[in-house]
Amino acid sequence: MENHDKYWKGKKNKAIRYYFYIQKGLELLNEFRYLIMSIFAIYYALKMDNIWLIPLMFIIALPVLIFFGWLSVHHMKKVTEYLQIQFSTHWARYQFDLLEKQITLLETLNEKFKSRQSNKMDK
């Protein structure tokens, strides 16, 4: 939280934040547009004549979308992130390997520090 004020306060940061919110809102609307276009495409492709089928199709589509979203978040994302790391560029992979080494070294140092602290407490 040390950079909170640096990136949160001020008129410039507020303007950037609103731009970010607008950008994310447009992304959501753009994705939602595909659902609406698909429903209308199915409606017209099947030459349906009852207008009440459109909201029904939307209601039916929501649980399907929720299921595929859940599947993506809880199962597919882990595999795709693993593959992105495994098949990334040399420098991205090197950076990832360095981070893993740093964590291992820090954990080792932490264990040594804890054992020395406990030895001092015992004396």
C-alpha positions in Angstrom: 0.0 0.0 0.0 3.0 2.3 -0.1 2.1 3.5 -3.6 -1.6 4.0 -2.9 -1.4 7.8 -2.6 1.0 8.0 -5.6 -1.5 6.3 -7.9 -4.8 7.2 -6.3 -4.8 10.8 -5.2 -4.7 13.8 -7.5 -6.7 15.0 -10.5 -4.6 13.2 -13.1 -4.9 9.9 -11.3 -8.7 10.4 -11.0 -9.0 11.1 -14.7 -7.0 8.0 -15.5 -9.1 6.0 -13.1 -12.3 7.1 -14.9 -10.7 6.3 -18.2 -9.9 2.8 -16.9 -13.5 2.4 -15.7 -14.9 3.5 -19.0 -12.5 1.0 -20.8 -13.6 -1.9 -18.6 -17.3 -1.0 -19.1 -16.9 -0.9 -22.8 -15.2 -4.3 -22.7 -18.1 -5.8 -20.8 -20.7 -4.2 -23.1 -18.7 -5.5 -26.1 -18.8 -9.0 -24.7 -22.5 -8.8 -23.9 -23.1 -7.6 -27.5 -22.0 -11.1 -28.7 -24.7 -12.7 -26.6 -27.4 -10.4 -27.9 -26.3 -10.9 -31.6 -26.2 -14.6 -31.1 -29.8 -14.7 -29.7 -31.1 -12.5 -32.6 -29.2 -14.6 -35.1 -30.7 -17.9 -33.8 -34.1 -16.2 -33.7 -34.0 -15.1 -37.3 -32.2 -18.2 -38.6 -34.9 -20.5 -37.2 -37.5 -18.0 -38.5 -39.3 -17.9 -35.2 -42.4 -15.7 -35.0 -43.0 -15.3 -31.3 -41.2 -12.3 -29.9 -41.4 -13.7 -26.3 -38.9 -16.3 -27.3 -36.1 -13.7 -27.3 -36.2 -13.1 -23.5 -36.7 -16.8 -23.0 -33.5 -17.6 -25.0 -31.6 -15.0 -23.0 -32.8 -16.6 -19.7 -31.8 -20.0 -21.0 -28.4 -18.7 -22.1 -27.4 -17.3 -18.7 -26.9 -20.6 -16.8 -25.0 -22.0 -19.8 -22.7 -18.9 -19.8 -22.3 -19.1 -16.0 -21.3 -22.8 -16.3 -18.7 -22.1 -19.0 -17.4 -19.1 -17.1 -17.0 -21.3 -14.0 -15.3 -24.0 -16.0 -12.9 -21.4 -17.5 -12.0 -19.8 -14.2 -11.6 -23.0 -12.1 -10.1 -25.4 -14.6 -9.1 -24.0 -18.0 -7.3 -20.9 -16.7 -4.8 -23.0 -14.7 -3.8 -25.1 -17.7 -3.5 -22.1 -20.0 -1.4 -20.2 -17.6 0.9 -23.2 -17.2 1.2 -23.5 -20.9 2.0 -19.8 -21.3 4.8 -20.2 -18.8 6.2 -23.4 -20.3 6.2 -22.1 -23.9 7.0 -18.4 -23.2 10.0 -16.7 -24.7 13.5 -17.4 -23.3 13.7 -14.1 -21.4 10.2 -14.4 -19.9 11.1 -18.0 -18.8 14.4 -16.8 -17.4 12.7 -14.2 -15.3 10.3 -16.7 -14.0 13.1 -19.1 -13.1 14.9 -16.2 -11.3 11.8 -15.5 -9.2 11.6 -19.1 -8.2 15.2 -19.1 -7.1 14.7 -15.9 -5.1 11.8 -17.5 -3.3 13.8 -20.6 -2.5 16.7 -18.5 -1.2 14.4 -16.3 0.9 12.7 -19.4 2.4 16.1 -20.9 3.3 17.2 -17.6 4.9 14.0 -17.4 6.8 14.4 -20.9 8.2 18.0 -20.1 9.2 16.9 -16.9 10.8 14.2 -18.7 12.8 16.5 -21.4 14.0 19.1 -18.8 15.2 16.3 -16.8 16.9 15.1 -20.0 18.7 18.7 -20.8 19.7 19.1 -17.4 21.2 15.9 -17.7 23.1 16.9 -21.1 24.5 20.1 -19.6 26.0 
